[in-house]
Amino acid sequence: MAKATKVTAVTELAEHFSTSSAAVLTEYRGLTVAQLKELRRTLGPTVTFAVVKNTLTKIAAKDAGVTGIDDLLVGPSAIAFVKGDAVEAAKSIKAFAKENAALVIKGGIMDGKVLSASDVQKIADLESREVLLSKLAGAMKAKQSQAAALFAAPLAKTARALGALQTKLESDPSAQAAAPAAVVEEAPAAPAAEDVVEVVAEVTTETEAVEAAVEETTEG
């Protein structure tokens, strides 16, 4: 390989290392051109699967500030540079390796940390970003529904008690002296989800007090 070509190759590899969220190092010994083409198609446009020279890759990794992968650069090497979802890429590589034994996962790097082959396998077994986000959204929606239900019950109860008290006061002006003075305060900010139980307990206590006042004025 001519010197200029080597320099270009190192520059391109360093750029891949710098701009990728993850990289999976593999051995491709025995894969045909057709199989490599199929693998690239499977990985999609956010992953660049490049057959590399180990010596040039070590130089490029050093230039990009990537360390700890020299031991992985042994034998015929190819690297999947991931610019999209690392989990999805790992899943695709694992699935392809399962069907094509000639592709061997050697390890990788993600967020500046060197990964062993088993680490890459574990990442491949994780749920995808889309699935996790979907589950998170569902959990948040469920929490909101639970919070709304918790607040709705005691507030409705309080509203009924206050309504009964107002009716009593309107029908019997003398009962006004027995009614507790209303204290108007500025509404506080919405509580955090973890404070829901505490707030509900407070509201319930206030509700019981109002109902007791209603009973007293009714008996009077």
C-alpha positions as CSV (number, residue, x, y, z in Angstrom):
1,M,0.0,0.0,0.0
2,A,1.4,3.4,-1.0
3,K,2.3,5.9,1.7
4,A,-0.4,8.4,0.6
5,T,-3.0,5.6,0.6
6,K,-2.0,4.6,4.1
7,V,-2.3,8.2,5.3
8,T,-5.7,8.4,3.8
9,A,-6.8,5.1,5.4
10,V,-5.5,6.2,8.8
11,T,-7.3,9.5,8.6
12,E,-10.6,7.9,7.6
13,L,-10.4,5.3,10.4
14,A,-9.5,8.0,12.9
15,E,-12.6,9.9,11.8
16,H,-14.8,6.8,12.2
17,F,-13.5,6.2,15.7
18,S,-14.1,9.9,16.6
19,T,-17.6,10.1,15.2
20,S,-19.0,6.7,16.2
21,S,-21.0,6.0,19.3
22,A,-19.6,2.5,19.4
23,A,-17.4,0.1,17.4
24,V,-17.6,-3.7,17.2
25,L,-14.4,-5.5,16.2
26,T,-14.8,-8.8,14.4
27,E,-12.9,-11.5,12.5
28,Y,-14.3,-12.1,9.1
29,R,-12.0,-15.0,8.0
30,G,-13.9,-17.1,5.5
31,L,-16.7,-14.7,4.7
32,T,-17.4,-14.4,1.0
33,V,-17.9,-11.1,-0.8
34,A,-21.6,-11.8,-1.1
35,Q,-21.8,-12.5,2.7
36,L,-20.0,-9.2,3.5
37,K,-22.4,-7.4,1.2
38,E,-25.4,-9.0,2.9
39,L,-24.0,-8.1,6.4
40,R,-23.6,-4.4,5.4
41,R,-27.1,-4.4,4.1
42,T,-28.4,-5.9,7.3
43,L,-26.6,-3.3,9.4
44,G,-28.1,-0.4,7.6
45,P,-26.9,3.1,6.8
46,T,-26.0,4.1,10.4
47,V,-23.3,1.4,10.6
48,T,-20.1,1.3,8.5
49,F,-18.6,-2.2,8.3
50,A,-15.0,-1.8,7.2
51,V,-12.3,-4.4,6.6
52,V,-9.2,-2.9,8.1
53,K,-5.4,-3.4,8.4
54,N,-4.5,-4.0,12.0
55,T,-1.3,-1.8,12.0
56,L,-3.1,1.2,10.4
57,T,-6.1,0.7,12.8
58,K,-3.8,0.9,15.8
59,I,-2.4,4.2,14.6
60,A,-5.8,5.6,13.8
61,A,-7.2,4.6,17.2
62,K,-4.3,6.3,18.9
63,D,-4.8,9.4,16.8
64,A,-8.5,9.4,17.8
65,G,-7.7,8.9,21.5
66,V,-8.9,5.4,21.6
67,T,-6.9,3.0,23.7
68,G,-7.0,-0.6,24.9
69,I,-8.0,-2.3,21.6
70,D,-4.6,-3.4,20.4
71,D,-5.1,-6.9,21.7
72,L,-8.3,-7.2,19.7
73,L,-6.5,-6.3,16.5
74,V,-5.2,-9.8,15.7
75,G,-5.9,-11.8,12.5
76,P,-8.2,-10.7,9.7
77,S,-10.1,-7.7,11.2
78,A,-13.2,-5.8,10.3
79,I,-14.9,-3.1,12.4
80,A,-18.5,-2.1,12.5
81,F,-18.5,1.6,13.3
82,V,-21.9,2.5,14.8
83,K,-23.4,6.0,14.5
84,G,-26.9,4.9,15.4
85,D,-28.3,2.6,18.0
86,A,-25.5,0.4,19.4
87,V,-27.9,-2.1,20.7
88,E,-29.6,-2.6,17.4
89,A,-26.2,-2.9,15.7
90,A,-25.0,-5.5,18.2
91,K,-28.2,-7.5,17.7
92,S,-27.7,-7.5,13.9
93,I,-24.1,-8.6,14.2
94,K,-24.9,-11.3,16.7
95,A,-27.7,-12.6,14.6
96,F,-25.6,-12.6,11.5
97,A,-22.7,-14.4,13.3
98,K,-25.2,-17.0,14.5
99,E,-26.1,-17.8,10.9
100,N,-22.5,-17.4,9.6
101,A,-19.9,-18.9,11.9
102,A,-17.1,-17.3,9.9
103,L,-18.0,-14.0,11.5
104,V,-16.5,-13.9,15.0
105,I,-17.1,-11.1,17.5
106,K,-13.8,-10.1,19.2
107,G,-14.9,-7.2,21.3
108,G,-15.6,-3.5,20.9
109,I,-15.6,-0.1,22.3
110,M,-18.4,2.1,23.5
111,D,-18.3,5.4,25.4
112,G,-14.6,5.2,25.6
113,K,-14.7,1.8,27.3
114,V,-13.3,-1.4,25.9
115,L,-15.7,-4.3,25.6
116,S,-15.0,-8.0,25.6
117,A,-16.8,-10.3,23.2
118,S,-19.1,-11.3,26.0
119,D,-19.9,-7.6,26.7
120,V,-21.0,-7.2,23.1
121,Q,-23.2,-10.3,23.4
122,K,-24.8,-8.8,26.5
123,I,-25.5,-5.5,24.8
124,A,-27.0,-7.4,21.9
125,D,-29.4,-9.1,24.4
126,L,-30.7,-5.7,25.7
127,E,-34.0,-4.3,24.5
128,S,-33.7,-1.7,21.8
129,R,-33.9,2.1,22.5
130,E,-37.4,2.2,20.9
131,V,-38.7,-0.6,23.1
132,L,-37.2,1.0,26.2
133,L,-38.6,4.4,25.4
134,S,-42.0,2.8,24.7
135,K,-42.0,1.1,28.1
136,L,-40.8,4.3,29.8
137,A,-43.6,6.2,28.2
138,G,-46.1,3.6,29.3
139,A,-44.8,3.6,32.9
140,M,-45.0,7.4,33.0
141,K,-48.6,7.4,31.7
142,A,-49.5,4.8,34.3
143,K,-48.0,6.8,37.1
144,Q,-49.9,9.9,35.9
145,S,-53.2,7.9,35.8
146,Q,-52.5,6.6,39.3
147,A,-51.8,10.1,40.6
148,A,-54.9,11.5,39.0
149,A,-57.0,8.7,40.6
150,L,-55.5,9.3,44.0
151,F,-56.2,13.0,43.9
152,A,-59.6,12.7,42.4
153,A,-61.1,10.6,45.1
154,P,-60.3,12.8,48.2
155,L,-60.9,16.0,46.3
156,A,-64.4,14.8,45.2
157,K,-65.1,13.8,48.8
158,T,-64.0,17.3,50.0
159,A,-66.2,19.0,47.4
160,R,-69.2,17.1,48.5
161,A,-68.5,18.0,52.2
162,L,-68.0,21.7,51.3
163,G,-71.2,21.6,49.3
164,A,-73.2,20.2,52.2
165,L,-71.7,22.8,54.5
166,Q,-72.6,25.6,52.1
167,T,-76.2,24.4,51.8
168,K,-76.5,24.3,55.6
169,L,-75.1,27.8,56.0
170,E,-77.5,29.2,53.3
171,S,-80.5,27.6,54.9
172,D,-79.5,28.4,58.5
173,P,-77.6,31.7,58.9
174,S,-77.1,31.0,62.6
175,A,-74.9,28.1,61.7
176,Q,-72.3,30.5,60.3
177,A,-70.9,31.1,63.7
178,A,-70.1,27.4,64.0
179,A,-68.6,27.1,60.6
180,P,-64.8,27.2,60.4
181,A,-63.4,30.4,58.8
182,A,-62.2,29.8,55.3
183,V,-58.6,30.5,54.6
184,V,-57.8,31.3,51.0
185,E,-54.3,30.6,50.0
186,E,-52.4,30.6,46.7
187,A,-52.5,27.2,45.1
188,P,-49.1,25.4,45.5
189,A,-47.2,24.0,42.6
190,A,-48.1,20.5,41.5
191,P,-46.4,17.9,43.8
192,A,-43.8,15.5,42.5
193,A,-44.9,11.9,41.9
194,E,-43.1,10.7,45.0
195,D,-45.1,13.1,47.2
196,V,-48.5,11.9,46.0
197,V,-49.1,9.6,48.9
198,E,-48.2,12.2,51.5
199,V,-50.4,14.9,49.9
200,V,-53.3,12.5,49.6
201,A,-53.0,11.7,53.3
202,E,-53.1,15.4,54.1
203,V,-56.1,16.1,51.9
204,T,-57.9,13.1,53.4
205,T,-57.3,14.5,56.9
206,E,-58.6,17.9,55.9
207,T,-61.6,16.3,54.3
208,E,-62.5,14.5,57.6
209,A,-62.2,17.8,59.4
210,V,-64.6,19.5,57.0
211,E,-67.1,16.6,57.3
212,A,-66.9,16.8,61.1
213,A,-67.8,20.5,60.8
214,V,-70.7,19.7,58.6
215,E,-72.0,17.1,61.1
216,E,-71.7,19.7,64.0
217,T,-73.6,22.4,62.1
218,T,-76.2,19.9,61.1
219,E,-76.8,18.7,64.6
220,G,-76.9,22.3,65.8
